[in-house]
Amino acid sequence: MNRRDVLRMTLASAGLGGMAARAMLADEKRPELPEATPRKLPYWRGFNLPVAYRGRRRELFDERDFADVAYLGFNFLRLALNYHDWTDPRDPKDLKRPVLKQIDRAVELGKQHGIHLLLDFHIAPGFGQIIPPERTDLWTESEPAELCASQWSVFAERYKGVPNSRLSFNLFNEPDDKVKPENLRRVTEQLVRAIRSKDSHRLIIIDGRNWARTPIAELLGLNVAADIHSYDPIPVTHYKASWAKWNESWPAPTWPLKERNGKIVDRETIRRTLIAPWQELEKKGVSMFVGEWGVHQHTPHKVALAWMRDMLGLFKEAGWGWALWNFVGTFGVCDSGRADVNYESWHGRKLDRAMVELLQAF
C-alpha cells in the first residue's frame, strides 16, 4: 500500500469527500499509467461512461465522474460515444468543433486524474445498437465506412502524441452475429489504415463478434488488441431488462444458475465457454481486455455480487483488465436504483459500498 492509498483510506474513514478530498489528493503525485501495446494490455480496472445515452444533457462529461473514479482507486474509463453528437448532418465531414473540444477536455481530465481513456464509437456511422437503427450499413455500404474512417482519422490526428498509456481507440461496439467475417475484416482494415495514416502508433482495440463474446480471427495480422464483453448468463445479468426481451419463462436468477432443463451454469462454465476460446486467440499475439460486463439492477444484490466475484476471479487469473458497465446507472456502483441495497450517501450520490469494495479487492 502506497502513501496515496493510505491518504485515500484516511480521508474516507474521516468522512471527508467531495472537492476537499480531491484537493488533498491532487497534491499527491498520481501513479504513472502502465505502458500499453496490442500484444500486452495492462491490468486496467475501471468503468464505462455511456455518453451515447446521456439524453438531452448538453455536456458530454462531468469532471466529478473522473475525480470519483480516481478517488476510489480505479484507473480506466471507456467513453461510449455517439458520432451524431459531433456530426453536422448537412456536411458529415465538417465536425462540430465545440463537441470535439469537450472530448479534448475528457482527454485532459484523464491525464489530470491518472485515468486511461478508451474512446469508443459506441454508435458509429451505419452501425450501433440503438432504436431507431442507423439508416445505412457500415458493413456493406461504402459511404458510412468512408465517413467512419474519415472521422477516426480526425481523432487520430487530433490526439497524435498522446501516449498509449493514456489513450486508446475502440473502433465500434459489439458487431452482432449477422456481420459476415469478410465484411468485418474489410471495414476494420479500412478504419485501422485511416488511423495509422495520421498516427502510426495509436493503440487500437477491436470488439469481438456476436456482441463481443466470440473471438474473431479477423484481428490477426492487424496489430490490434481485443475487447471482450461478459454478460453470460443473460438470465442472471439482465433479469427484467426490457431490451433483453426478458419474460417469465426465464429461470429466477441465482448463482450458480440452475436452468429450467436442470443444467448448471457456473464459474467453470464461463471459463470453458468465454475465457478459454479467447485465450487461444491470445496465444497468437492478440492481447485482451474486458470492455463491458456487469449486472442489471433487478437481479438480487447477493446474486449479483456472487456472479461478479467469480467473473473478477476469472479475469484476474487470465490477466485481463476490465471496465464495468457502468459507473453511474443501473449496472453501476452509484445511483443504480437497486431495491435491496443499503446505499451510502457519498459525494451527492448513492454509493453501493459492497460492490465498490468487491471491485477494489481485485
Steps between C-alpha positions, in 0.01 A plus 500: 500500500649836393469842660215600273299192596555577867383860448191387311405256773566760771277755328227244451509384862484863611189552290672750269396497138407728214726781390684522833624142471576543131705812571711315758546205270596730212809599696616139488689382194275269304649165406623471144264312272657178369616461143246344264560310175282276280698200622484595867217706644529607865278372777274804482209524747214741449166582347301606195355848465201455263518845341302371201191471718523820700162631373451875466791603720726721288829429672654166406699457821491589865840551663378349825471161324873509429579629849283240674632208294859601585412565866367144529830368366415412138694602190287441190196644323346383175312794349203361305453775237233579240633639172176698450615734778786647295367440147327775303225320301530762224869420456601183689870567444479844662521403866360721774803655666330586833419131548853394406630745758293320762673176405833686518400594852430135584848404380645773720290386799634150450853638523417706810339211685732217394240321287548320169228591249364265236306705243224276366280575197212331681269630231698524177397603149280219372516292817387511860277308738234773511134557422426624238788331318745676274363552149818374335716191554865534598578144395361495145485863379796715404363839614470428877834315499669797332339741748603286797857479368508876440384575853746259659779666301398835653518351849836337420652829381344694787655277767826412332770517762275398789671180624326163479532475877234774515284452190373228269230465232209249491376512138143375542277328755382138494476374141208258508486146367366622163819678396691287249867433583626638170306825551626537855860454385463741208344781706742448789796523263358820351459665840841385623666639185325834547624528858855392426528738207489775764650322801688181424534400866149552641375206708183355342264257672237302305178342630443131434210362299162395638472809724871475591464150642665296224869521397561605141795387292449822298713678762813302412763696313351843573715574808192574711371381837162344578200615704280235667155557652389269780131481587439125498275353614246761389227379742733599787636828365190633319217393730190709415696711249249610237752525213608141563141383433475355848190294569359272770645189335850596614625321811521705819853645529730302728874446488593240402196497271277197475328510163151360449644194326703426815833609353729691737687808375788596728849645506646202316237534228614859440864395506430239233265698274640855524849506648660199330408589137640852541816360657560301181495826303723659764764233436523636144603844621171686555471648850160510677292741701147464641342824382150433636351278768257533789157425645175695453324651801219246541721198564514438878806674640647188660471317169656790312798514736550124489506500119728805493744339743537197275541714187763717667687189606499369144614834358779521756618147428511581127676831565225697325404848615135600507248785485166457673189621320450758645625737776174689559184313400312174516810278470727725700629578845324839524127575478419153368145499634523154657219433746706272727811713563571712807657790312758734646462875437823595323592813301132569438445148373373171635801268516482122503791455738488120494539495121779758509695301758461184293640676193784653704598155626595395149 
